[in-house]
Amino acid sequence: MTKWIIGGHVDTADAVAQAAARGADIAQISLGDPQSWKKPVCGFPGGAQALKEAAEEAGLKLVVHSAFVINVASLNNRIRIPSRKLLQQTLDAAAEVGATGVVVHGGHVRAGEPIEKGQDNWRKAIDGFEFPVPLLVENTAGGDNAMARFLERLSGTWEAIGAASGHENVGFCLDTCHAFAAGLDMTTLVDDVRGITGRIDLVHANDSQGPAGSGRDRHANLSEGECGADALVDVIRAADAPVVVETPGDAEGQARDIDWLRERL
């Protein structure tokens, strides 16, 4: 990348100012409560169009993180069907604010349920979506029945997605904390992931509070966790994609991480 695009996760209601406080080129936002099934809303004063214009004027890229409750892999109709609906609504709402994409977790099935059915539910979901913006599937830290924790599992999930019409609109978001906590080899991580997905569209740059293979989704500030500073920088450099830090400490903590990363890249 000729110029590194680095930013952080900010509050939608004050997204442009918060991005500026972090020295961010890109801001990740949530449209509504990430723990809720409610239809996405843009909390920026003046709504979606106002946020789009303000971000454009500031030269700020936007990306949307979908609600954490979404699980399109689920075999439970009462979770899977609302998940598809909410994710489509999020894609549409992201387009309204001018976002470059929507990040969604890979999801999971319950213990004892066939993994392949969860993966095929991804195919069915992608088949049914309209894509006003790209959808970026994010790897997750824990869960033995997760769709995007282990490489072989990600491979099966990606194969299922690839069989869907519209699969070209699906990209990948690589979270460094999640990969480390999942027990993946950080020295070969980017090549391993690209070997499966063919692409990395966004990086979530996070250090890990938990040790390798712990399955703990607990982010730490860069160079203050268990990942190792050099390993983190090597992964991010190799991924060669826009970077969002989701680290603790609000504006101050994230600004420090953004500066730390810029110096080393």
N, C-alpha and C positions, 0 to 999 in steps of 0.2 A: 504494500500500500504506500503510495507516495506521501500521504499525510494520514497519520493515525487519527481515527475518529473515536474519541473516548468521552464517556459521560457517566451519568449515574441514574439511579431510580429516584424520582421526585414526586411530590404531591401535585396532582393535576390542577388543583385550584390555584396554585401559584407556580406553575411549571416553568415558565420562562425565567422568572426571577430566581427561582431555586437552581435552575441550570446555570445561570450566570454566576451565582454564589459558589458553585462548584467548579467553575471554569470549564463547563461541559460543552461538547460539540453535539452530543446526542442525549436525549432524555427519555427514560422509560417511565411510562405512566400506567396507572390502572384506571379503568373507566367504571367507577362505582366501587362498592365494597368487594374486595377480592374473596371474601368468605361467604358471599351471598349469591343466591340464584336469581336475583332481580336483574331486569334488563339493564344493560350498560347505560350509564349517563356520564356526560362530560361536565365535571364540576368547575370548569374554568369560567370566570365571569364573562357573560355574553355567549357562552356555549361553544359548540364545536367549531363553527366558522371563525369565531374570534380567536380561539386557540390556534387554529391553522394559520391565520394571518399573522398573529403575534410571533409564532415560531418561525415562519418564513422571513419575517422582517429581521429577526434576531439571527438568522442563518442557522437555526437549530433543527436538527433531525429529531423525529419522534418515533418511538416504537411502543406498542401497547402490550402489557402483560395481561393475559386473560385470567379470569377468576380461578382460584386454587381448587374450587369444588368440582370443576369440569373433569370428567373421566369418560372419554368416548370409547375406551376399551371395555368398560364395565359390561358384564353379562346381565346385570340387573336393569330391566327396562326403566325403572323409576329413577335411575341415575343416568343411564346412557342417553335416553331420549331428551331429557332436559339439557344434558350436556351438549348435544348436537345443536339444539336450538340456541342455547346461550352462546356457543362458540360462533355460530353464524351471525348472531346479533353483534358480537364483538368485532368480527371481521368488518361488518357494515359500518359500525360506529368508528372503527379505526380509520377507515377510508375517509369518513367525514372530517376527522381532525388532520388528515394529511399524513398519517403514520406510514412508515415504510414496511410494517409488518406486524403480526400478532404472534406472541410467544405463548405456547401451551405446553403443559407437562404431558409426558408420555402416557400417564395413567397406569392402571393395573387391573388384574382380576383378583378374586378372593382365593384363599388357600384351597387347593383341591380342584379348582376350576381349570379347564384346558387353556393353556397360554395361547394356543393357535386361534381359539375363538375370539379372544381379546384382540389379537393381531388382525384377524379378519374384520372385526368391528371397526378398526381403523380404515381398512379399505372401503367399507360401506359408508363410513362418515365422509371420507374424501370424495367418493363418488357423488354424494348428495350435496356437497357445498358449492356455493358460488364464491369466487375469490376476487373481491375488489382490491384486496392486498394479499401478499403472501402470508402463509401460515408457517411458523417456525416451531418445530417439535424440539422440546428441551429434554436432555438426559436428566435422570433423577438419582438421588443419593442412596435411597434405601428400598426395602421391600423385595422379598424373594420372588414375588409374582408381578413385578413391574415390567412394563413394555420397553423401557429405555434406560435400564440401569446397567446391565451386562452387555458386552459387545455381541455375543451370539443372539441375545434376545433382541437387541437393536437391529441386528441383521434381518431377523424374521419379520420384525415390525416394518422395516423399510421395504422389504420385499412385498409385503401385503399392500403398503401404500403405493408402491410402484405399479401394482396391478390395477389401480383405480384410474378412472378418467379424471383429469385435473391434477395428477400427481406432480406435474411440472411446477405447480404453484406451492409446493411444500418444500421448505428448507429446514435447516438444522441450527439450533442454538446450543452451543457447547458451554456448560457451566463447569468451571474448574473445581470448585468445592465439591459439587456433586460427583464428578468423575473420581476425584481423590478419595472421597468417603465411600464410594462404591467399590473401591479396590482396584480401579483400572491403572494400568502402567502409564505413568505420566510421561515417560521418556519416549513412548511410541504412540501416545494418545491421539495426536492430530492425524498421523498417517493411518492409524487404526480406524478412526471415525470416518475419514475421507474415503478409505477403502470400502466402507459400507454405504455411506450416503452420497459420496461424490462431491460433497460441498459442506462448508461451514459458513453460515450467513451472519452470525452474531456470536459474540463471546460474552458470557457472564463471568467477569473476573472477580473471583472471591477466594480468599484463603479459607481454611477449614479449622474449626475449633476441635473437631474430632480427629482421631488418627486414621490412617489409611485403612480402608475396608470396614470402618465402623458403622457405615450406613447412616451416620448422623448428618442431617441437613442443618448444620449450624455454621453460619458464615462468620469469618474473622476478617479484620482489616489486613490488607496485603502486607506480607512479611511478618505478620504477628501470629500466624497460625501454624499448622503442622505441615503445610504443603512444601515449604522451602521456597525462598525468594527466587532463586535461579530457575528452579523447575517451573514456577508460575510464569515467569517472564518468557522462558523458552516456549511454553505451550501457546501463550498469547501471540508471540511473534510468528510462530509457525502457522497459527490459524489464520492470520492475515485478514481479519474481518473487523468491523466496528465493535467496540468494547463498551459494555455497561458494567459498572461496579454496583453491587448490591450489598455493600459492606456497612457495618454499624457506624454510629456517630453522626448521623444526619449530614448536614452540609459540610461541617468542619472535617469529620472523619472521611467522607467521600472525596472532598477536595484534596485532602492530603494523599489519599490513595491514587487519585487521578494524576496529581503532580509526580508522585513516586513512579508511577507506570510510565508517564511521558519521558521522564529522565532516562529510564532504562531501555525504552524502545528506540 
